[in-house]
Amino acid sequence: MKAASHATTMGHIKRSDLDEAMVLIPSDKELEEMTLAVEPLISKIISNNKQIKLLVNLRDILLPKLMSGEIRVESHRDETSVETNNDTATLSPVGAAFKTIKHG
């Protein structure tokens, strides 16, 4: 047990070094300012990750169908249509979400 109380993750760091280490703690005002600055960035990262997952899922669904010829893509200047035997999905320009889905 005595060895465990003196152990560190890195052999070259001594317990006394850790005991003497000083850490700055921000004030409540500084924490609030940092939160206001960072929160929108974190929200954007979360939103981007959700969109990446959606796009990966769409790619995994559509790519095999495109490769097999089950669906085909017709490109026009302002939109792209993906046609299957029964459905047509119209997409906005690259980077945007689906606009309409027509059945039949």
Rosetta blueprint (number, residue, H / E / L):
1 M L
2 K H
3 A H
4 A H
5 S H
6 H H
7 A L
8 T L
9 T L
10 M L
11 G L
12 H L
13 I L
14 K L
15 R H
16 S H
17 D H
18 L H
19 D H
20 E H
21 A L
22 M L
23 V L
24 L L
25 I L
26 P L
27 S L
28 D H
29 K H
30 E H
31 L H
32 E H
33 E H
34 M H
35 T H
36 L H
37 A H
38 V H
39 E H
40 P H
41 L H
42 I H
43 S H
44 K H
45 I H
46 I H
47 S H
48 N H
49 N H
50 K H
51 Q H
52 I H
53 K H
54 L H
55 L H
56 V H
57 N H
58 L H
59 R H
60 D H
61 I H
62 L H
63 L H
64 P H
65 K H
66 L H
67 M H
68 S H
69 G L
70 E L
71 I L
72 R E
73 V E
74 E E
75 S E
76 H L
77 R L
78 D L
79 E L
80 T E
81 S E
82 V E
83 E E
84 T L
85 N L
86 N L
87 D E
88 T E
89 A E
90 T E
91 L E
92 S L
93 P L
94 V L
95 G L
96 A L
97 A L
98 F E
99 K E
100 T E
101 I E
102 K E
103 H E
104 G L
